[in-house]
Amino acid sequence: MTCQRHYLIKGIDAGHFIQREHLATRYERNNVWPQCRHCNRYKGGRHSVYRDELIKTVGREEVERLEKLKYETVIFARS
């Protein structure tokens, strides 16, 4: 998502646009995309590049929805 390089699956992380600590977006499909380990782990996820590429991929409205969703409170409970 951030460097446009091609890697084998073992060189890829699940890069989260909105960090996993925000439970409301943790399992959102459009919040997680393949990202090389170097960008994800050592370059802080390259958030501004990730955002620009995500807009190209899913659209500005979806990106803005994810950005707002991170502020919602979610409680996971067993049913």
Rosetta constraint file for C-alpha pairs under 8 A:
AtomPair CA 1 CA 33 HARMONIC 6.58 0.50
AtomPair CA 1 CA 34 HARMONIC 6.07 0.50
AtomPair CA 1 CA 35 HARMONIC 5.26 0.50
AtomPair CA 1 CA 36 HARMONIC 7.87 0.50
AtomPair CA 1 CA 50 HARMONIC 6.12 0.50
AtomPair CA 1 CA 53 HARMONIC 6.50 0.50
AtomPair CA 1 CA 54 HARMONIC 7.66 0.50
AtomPair CA 2 CA 35 HARMONIC 6.50 0.50
AtomPair CA 2 CA 36 HARMONIC 7.76 0.50
AtomPair CA 2 CA 39 HARMONIC 7.00 0.50
AtomPair CA 2 CA 45 HARMONIC 7.88 0.50
AtomPair CA 2 CA 46 HARMONIC 6.74 0.50
AtomPair CA 2 CA 49 HARMONIC 5.80 0.50
AtomPair CA 2 CA 50 HARMONIC 5.31 0.50
AtomPair CA 2 CA 53 HARMONIC 7.12 0.50
AtomPair CA 3 CA 35 HARMONIC 7.95 0.50
AtomPair CA 3 CA 36 HARMONIC 7.53 0.50
AtomPair CA 3 CA 39 HARMONIC 7.43 0.50
AtomPair CA 5 CA 36 HARMONIC 7.84 0.50
AtomPair CA 7 CA 11 HARMONIC 5.75 0.50
AtomPair CA 7 CA 12 HARMONIC 6.72 0.50
AtomPair CA 7 CA 36 HARMONIC 7.40 0.50
AtomPair CA 8 CA 12 HARMONIC 7.06 0.50
AtomPair CA 11 CA 36 HARMONIC 6.24 0.50
AtomPair CA 11 CA 37 HARMONIC 6.19 0.50
AtomPair CA 12 CA 34 HARMONIC 6.11 0.50
AtomPair CA 12 CA 35 HARMONIC 5.61 0.50
AtomPair CA 12 CA 36 HARMONIC 4.69 0.50
AtomPair CA 12 CA 37 HARMONIC 5.60 0.50
AtomPair CA 13 CA 34 HARMONIC 5.90 0.50
AtomPair CA 13 CA 35 HARMONIC 5.29 0.50
AtomPair CA 13 CA 36 HARMONIC 5.87 0.50
AtomPair CA 13 CA 37 HARMONIC 5.46 0.50
AtomPair CA 13 CA 40 HARMONIC 7.04 0.50
AtomPair CA 14 CA 32 HARMONIC 5.97 0.50
AtomPair CA 14 CA 33 HARMONIC 5.75 0.50
AtomPair CA 14 CA 34 HARMONIC 5.16 0.50
AtomPair CA 14 CA 35 HARMONIC 6.12 0.50
AtomPair CA 15 CA 32 HARMONIC 5.50 0.50
AtomPair CA 15 CA 33 HARMONIC 5.37 0.50
AtomPair CA 15 CA 34 HARMONIC 5.76 0.50
AtomPair CA 15 CA 35 HARMONIC 5.11 0.50
AtomPair CA 15 CA 40 HARMONIC 6.15 0.50
AtomPair CA 15 CA 45 HARMONIC 7.10 0.50
AtomPair CA 16 CA 20 HARMONIC 6.81 0.50
AtomPair CA 16 CA 26 HARMONIC 7.92 0.50
AtomPair CA 16 CA 31 HARMONIC 5.59 0.50
AtomPair CA 16 CA 32 HARMONIC 4.58 0.50
AtomPair CA 16 CA 33 HARMONIC 6.65 0.50
AtomPair CA 16 CA 45 HARMONIC 7.99 0.50
AtomPair CA 17 CA 31 HARMONIC 5.29 0.50
AtomPair CA 17 CA 32 HARMONIC 6.41 0.50
AtomPair CA 17 CA 33 HARMONIC 7.98 0.50
AtomPair CA 17 CA 45 HARMONIC 7.96 0.50
AtomPair CA 17 CA 47 HARMONIC 7.00 0.50
AtomPair CA 17 CA 50 HARMONIC 6.85 0.50
AtomPair CA 17 CA 51 HARMONIC 7.20 0.50
AtomPair CA 18 CA 22 HARMONIC 7.08 0.50
AtomPair CA 18 CA 25 HARMONIC 6.75 0.50
AtomPair CA 18 CA 26 HARMONIC 7.65 0.50
AtomPair CA 18 CA 31 HARMONIC 6.44 0.50
AtomPair CA 18 CA 66 HARMONIC 7.46 0.50
AtomPair CA 18 CA 67 HARMONIC 7.22 0.50
AtomPair CA 18 CA 70 HARMONIC 7.09 0.50
AtomPair CA 19 CA 26 HARMONIC 7.38 0.50
AtomPair CA 20 CA 25 HARMONIC 7.28 0.50
AtomPair CA 20 CA 26 HARMONIC 5.02 0.50
AtomPair CA 21 CA 26 HARMONIC 7.36 0.50
AtomPair CA 22 CA 26 HARMONIC 6.26 0.50
AtomPair CA 22 CA 70 HARMONIC 5.50 0.50
AtomPair CA 22 CA 71 HARMONIC 7.51 0.50
AtomPair CA 23 CA 27 HARMONIC 7.77 0.50
AtomPair CA 23 CA 70 HARMONIC 7.34 0.50
AtomPair CA 23 CA 73 HARMONIC 7.58 0.50
AtomPair CA 23 CA 74 HARMONIC 6.13 0.50
AtomPair CA 24 CA 28 HARMONIC 7.84 0.50
AtomPair CA 24 CA 69 HARMONIC 6.21 0.50
AtomPair CA 24 CA 70 HARMONIC 5.64 0.50
AtomPair CA 24 CA 71 HARMONIC 7.65 0.50
AtomPair CA 24 CA 72 HARMONIC 6.15 0.50
AtomPair CA 24 CA 73 HARMONIC 6.70 0.50
AtomPair CA 24 CA 74 HARMONIC 5.60 0.50
AtomPair CA 25 CA 31 HARMONIC 6.66 0.50
AtomPair CA 25 CA 66 HARMONIC 6.78 0.50
AtomPair CA 25 CA 69 HARMONIC 6.54 0.50
AtomPair CA 25 CA 70 HARMONIC 5.83 0.50
AtomPair CA 26 CA 31 HARMONIC 7.32 0.50
AtomPair CA 27 CA 31 HARMONIC 7.49 0.50
AtomPair CA 27 CA 32 HARMONIC 7.96 0.50
AtomPair CA 28 CA 32 HARMONIC 7.19 0.50
AtomPair CA 30 CA 58 HARMONIC 7.42 0.50
AtomPair CA 30 CA 62 HARMONIC 8.00 0.50
AtomPair CA 31 CA 66 HARMONIC 7.22 0.50
AtomPair CA 35 CA 39 HARMONIC 6.90 0.50
AtomPair CA 35 CA 40 HARMONIC 6.28 0.50
AtomPair CA 36 CA 40 HARMONIC 6.22 0.50
AtomPair CA 37 CA 41 HARMONIC 5.66 0.50
AtomPair CA 37 CA 42 HARMONIC 7.64 0.50
AtomPair CA 38 CA 42 HARMONIC 5.30 0.50
AtomPair CA 38 CA 43 HARMONIC 6.63 0.50
AtomPair CA 39 CA 43 HARMONIC 4.79 0.50
AtomPair CA 39 CA 44 HARMONIC 6.69 0.50
AtomPair CA 39 CA 45 HARMONIC 5.32 0.50
AtomPair CA 39 CA 46 HARMONIC 6.33 0.50
AtomPair CA 40 CA 44 HARMONIC 5.80 0.50
AtomPair CA 40 CA 45 HARMONIC 4.08 0.50
AtomPair CA 40 CA 46 HARMONIC 7.20 0.50
AtomPair CA 41 CA 45 HARMONIC 6.61 0.50
AtomPair CA 45 CA 50 HARMONIC 7.38 0.50
AtomPair CA 46 CA 50 HARMONIC 6.05 0.50
AtomPair CA 47 CA 51 HARMONIC 6.00 0.50
AtomPair CA 48 CA 52 HARMONIC 6.34 0.50
AtomPair CA 49 CA 53 HARMONIC 6.22 0.50
AtomPair CA 50 CA 54 HARMONIC 5.94 0.50
AtomPair CA 51 CA 55 HARMONIC 6.18 0.50
AtomPair CA 51 CA 63 HARMONIC 7.53 0.50
AtomPair CA 52 CA 56 HARMONIC 6.54 0.50
AtomPair CA 53 CA 57 HARMONIC 6.24 0.50
AtomPair CA 54 CA 58 HARMONIC 5.88 0.50
AtomPair CA 54 CA 59 HARMONIC 7.05 0.50
AtomPair CA 54 CA 63 HARMONIC 6.99 0.50
AtomPair CA 55 CA 59 HARMONIC 4.41 0.50
AtomPair CA 55 CA 60 HARMONIC 4.94 0.50
AtomPair CA 55 CA 62 HARMONIC 7.80 0.50
AtomPair CA 55 CA 63 HARMONIC 6.29 0.50
AtomPair CA 56 CA 60 HARMONIC 7.81 0.50
AtomPair CA 58 CA 62 HARMONIC 6.23 0.50
AtomPair CA 58 CA 63 HARMONIC 7.28 0.50
AtomPair CA 59 CA 63 HARMONIC 6.53 0.50
AtomPair CA 60 CA 64 HARMONIC 6.13 0.50
AtomPair CA 61 CA 65 HARMONIC 6.12 0.50
AtomPair CA 62 CA 66 HARMONIC 6.26 0.50
AtomPair CA 63 CA 67 HARMONIC 6.25 0.50
AtomPair CA 64 CA 68 HARMONIC 6.26 0.50
AtomPair CA 65 CA 69 HARMONIC 6.00 0.50
AtomPair CA 66 CA 70 HARMONIC 6.40 0.50
AtomPair CA 67 CA 71 HARMONIC 7.87 0.50
AtomPair CA 68 CA 72 HARMONIC 7.66 0.50
